């Protein structure tokens, strides 16, 4: 199934509820860091930070789920050396599958 970036960002927010949210109390659209800035506003997550957010989710996986995740990612790579060279979108789909979260 094909998902939109917005659906995947909302799913990523579900996996990191203390770190990020989708939208902010100030009405900002998109994925936002929950840590308020000096002005008390939430800061939008930039596209360059999305892989880092995936890594933060990967760090929460148990050993068992981490093995399942690696197995799901295997077909993406040409060999084991490139196991985790996947886009943030692909990672979110696989992480959601391993964690049992609906996109």
C-alpha positions as CSV (number, residue, x, y, z in Angstrom):
1,X,0.0,0.0,0.0
2,X,1.2,3.5,-0.7
3,X,1.0,6.1,2.1
4,X,1.3,9.9,1.9
5,X,4.1,11.7,3.7
6,X,1.5,13.2,6.0
7,X,0.1,9.8,7.0
8,X,3.7,8.6,7.8
9,X,4.5,11.7,9.8
10,X,1.3,11.2,11.9
11,X,2.4,7.6,12.5
12,X,5.9,8.7,13.5
13,X,4.3,11.0,16.0
14,X,2.3,8.1,17.4
15,X,5.6,6.2,17.9
16,X,7.3,9.1,19.7
17,X,4.5,10.8,21.7
18,X,6.8,12.5,24.2
19,X,9.2,13.9,21.6
20,X,7.0,15.0,18.7
21,X,3.4,15.8,17.9
22,X,1.4,16.3,14.7
23,X,0.3,19.9,14.9
24,X,0.9,22.0,17.9
25,X,-1.2,23.9,20.4
26,X,-0.5,27.1,18.5
27,X,-2.1,25.5,15.4
28,X,1.1,24.7,13.4
29,X,0.6,22.1,10.8
30,X,2.8,19.1,10.4
31,X,5.2,17.3,12.6
32,X,6.5,19.5,15.5
33,X,9.1,19.0,18.3
34,X,7.3,19.0,21.7
35,X,10.1,20.9,23.4
36,X,9.1,24.5,23.4
37,X,11.5,27.1,22.0
38,X,12.6,30.2,23.9
39,X,9.3,31.9,22.8
40,X,7.2,29.0,24.1
41,X,6.3,27.9,20.5
42,X,6.7,24.4,19.1
43,X,9.3,24.1,16.4
44,X,8.5,22.2,13.2
45,X,10.5,19.1,12.4
46,X,12.6,19.7,9.2
47,X,12.8,17.1,6.5
48,X,16.5,16.6,7.4
49,X,15.4,15.5,10.9
50,X,13.1,12.7,9.9
51,X,15.7,10.0,9.7
52,X,16.9,11.0,13.2
53,X,13.3,10.5,14.5
54,X,13.3,7.1,12.9
55,X,16.5,6.3,14.7
56,X,14.9,7.4,18.0
57,X,12.1,4.9,17.4
58,X,14.6,2.2,16.4
59,X,16.3,2.7,19.7
60,X,13.1,1.8,21.6
61,X,12.8,-1.6,19.9
62,X,13.4,-4.6,22.1
63,X,16.0,-7.2,20.9
64,X,13.2,-9.4,19.6
65,X,11.5,-6.6,17.7
66,X,14.8,-5.3,16.4
67,X,15.5,-8.7,14.8
68,X,12.0,-8.6,13.2
69,X,12.7,-5.0,11.9
70,X,16.1,-6.1,10.5
71,X,14.4,-9.0,8.7
72,X,11.7,-6.7,7.2
73,X,14.4,-4.3,6.0
74,X,16.6,-7.1,4.5
75,X,14.9,-7.1,1.0
76,X,15.5,-3.4,0.6
77,X,19.3,-3.7,0.8
78,X,21.6,-5.3,-1.8
79,X,23.7,-6.9,1.0
80,X,23.9,-6.9,4.8
81,X,26.4,-3.9,4.8
82,X,23.6,-1.7,3.6
83,X,20.8,-3.0,5.8
84,X,19.7,0.3,7.1
85,X,20.1,2.5,4.0
86,X,16.4,3.1,3.6
87,X,14.3,6.3,3.3
88,X,12.5,7.6,6.3
89,X,9.2,6.7,4.7
90,X,10.2,3.1,4.3
91,X,11.5,3.0,7.8
92,X,8.3,4.3,9.3
93,X,6.3,1.7,7.4
94,X,8.5,-1.1,8.7
95,X,8.6,0.3,12.3
96,X,4.8,0.6,12.4
97,X,4.5,-3.0,11.2
98,X,7.0,-4.2,13.9
99,X,5.4,-2.1,16.7
100,X,1.8,-3.0,15.6
101,X,0.8,0.6,14.9
102,X,-1.8,1.3,12.3
103,X,-0.9,3.9,9.7
